[in-house]
Amino acid sequence: MNYMIKCLAFGLSLGVALVGCNSDFLNTKPLDKVAGDAVWADAALADAFVTDVYNGLRDGILDQMSFDCQTDNALYSFGKQDVNEANVSPSNLGTIKNTMEWSQMYQRIRAANIALANLAKPKFDNTGGIADRMKGEMYFLRGYYYNQLLRYYGGVPLIKKPYTLNEGDFTIPRNTYEECVNSIVSDLDSAAILLKGKTLAAGRATMGAALAMKARVLLYAASDLHDIPTAKAKSSVIASFTNPELLGYVSGDQKARWQKAKDAAKAVMDLNQYGYKLNLTAPVTPAEGQQNYLNLSLSRNGGEADGIFLKYYIRASFDDWGSWYPRNNMPNGYHGWTSSEPTQQLVDSYEMMDGTKFDWKNPTHAATPYENRDPRFYTSILYDGAQWKPRTPDGAGIDPAGQIQTGFYETGTGGSTVTPYAGLDTRNSTIENWNGTWTGYAIRKFMDPDPTLVDMSIRQEVPSIQIRFTEVVLNYAEACMALGQDEEAKTWINRVRFRAGMPAMTETGAALMARYQNERNIEMLFEDQRFYDVRRWMIAPTVLGQQAKIIVISGKLKPGKTVTTYKYSKDNYNYSYSVQDLGTGKENRKWNDKIYFLPISRDEINRNNKLIQNPGY
């Protein structure tokens, strides 16, 4: 202690001496910061600024709480979601992901504006067009972040210059939905031009990313939710809103907008730069389908060719929450948190291998619900009896087989003395019980299957998919259907299905659209699509108002069978499966049309009196 005091006194004395001897001390520059002028006079520093703007992507789709937890696909283990219960308001925004939170997106938009203003006339050597490349990235990210706001809130204030403290007025009204779409498309067009022919490091924006993002924006713009005459007919809340131009197009031709969406998607497809096994004319085997989908979700073994814009993680470097995906979502029997849990509604939406619907009223389906399903099911969902990784040492002796245990079983001798046994991945687990699944399922998609990665202190390096080519293909197919071009649509939808080992769709019209909507959900599960898709299709009242359903599983020993260490076995056990509602004590889901668009926070409204709140709030 005395030593520390002496050092502190010496430091203070030295500081006084320095000030007394040299008045230039007051004019020194901080050693931990770089002046703005210096940043834009140096290409490397300018590039570092541009790189930091990417941090607005945050954890992408690999957050602890999957965005699908605010849909019928999943449940968040650690708390109710106010969006699901229609309890959100300007003073209670509910759980909002940081990648669409108002102030955080505008923070990154402001950074992009600063970069674009300073890169307009670069003060460093622009040999090779490095400034153009950086401008292209900033146009892309500004468009990307504005679209995050647009599809969550509707029209937002468009700010295209860096505000300074000398501004006379910081308040600005919301632009119309159409103006926002046009602005974003303009940014993405500029990005595509500037990035054409440029070679960029993995994870950075490219011409293809800009064009693919444009295709997404125009698909949303063409959808029913944003065609105000259609939306008014389907929603009294939207019909009564006095500023519908903030939510969509109040005039114009929806069919023409679908044509623009189709053309934008086709422009990406015509690049011939992306795609993974989309040239098949018949389904692959189920085993190949599983492997193909695994490769896509992990962006490896060829599946990376489907990735257009990805966020990457480095295990040994940054503590991004997305790299903790296994710890956050592995079952509790592996010391994971089982944070985002698939619902029974999602599991039931997986087709049988022959393309027919799964049906609990079918005795064969009900007796073996996890057999003969769409191959993507097995690489997306961890279900009772699924083969997974070896257990950690404290569980290896209890479950030497490394199988998921989300049921309740008997051990002992059937017909004689039996002992109840709670599976290791239930909320009655002997390993950890506070973090078990409520629904009976856990996520497998995006989980590195490396059997050595079972220590929850080890992060993974699976990238977060922001945009992939399959989305572009499905966007194209959807636009074709809207234009009455069902055969062209089926050609591309079926190529996606063939890659997964599933048979072709043959329907037309409304039946084809219904199949497509399910196909899109299965193919792009947990990729931040479902939340927006059910809204823009305006089917949310039907699919989001239901209580989350769960599965309760029991295994009873067959007479004469003796088991001391449990393992899934139809030879030893009779299994029964009971579908139940989660119950209103955990979550009371309901739909209200106001949550087609989420509320702008009360704080933002108070700061900017020109903002108009969304309808219903």
Secondary structure, DSSP 8 states (H G I E B T S, - for coil): -HHHHHHHHHHHHHHHHHHHH-GGGGG---TT---HHHHHT-HHHHHHHHHHHGGGGTTTT--SS-GGGGSTTEEETTS--TTTTT--BTTB--S--TTS-HHHHHHHHHHHHHHHHHHSS-SS--GGGHHHHHHHHHHHHHHHHHHHHHHHHSS-----S---TT-S--------HHHHHHHHHHHHHHHHHHHTT----TTS--HHHHHHHHHHHHHHHHSGGGBHHHHHHH-HHHHT-S-GGGTSBSSS-HHHHHHHHHHHHHHHHTT----SS---SS---HHHHHHHHHHHHHT-TTGGGGEEEEE---TTT---GGGGHHHHHS-GGGT----EEE-HHHHHHS-BTTS----TTSHHHHHSTTSSB-HHHHTTEE-TT-B-----HHHHTT-TT-B---SEEEEEETTS-EEEEE-TTSTT-SS--TT--SSS-EE-TT----TTTT-TTS-----EEEEEHHHHHHHHHHHHHHTT-HHHHHHHHHHHHHHHT-------HHHHHHHHHHHHHHHTTTSS-HHHHHHHTT-HHHHSSS--EEEEEEEEE-TT-EESS----TTTEEEEEEEEE--TTT------GGGGS----HHHHHH-TT----TT-
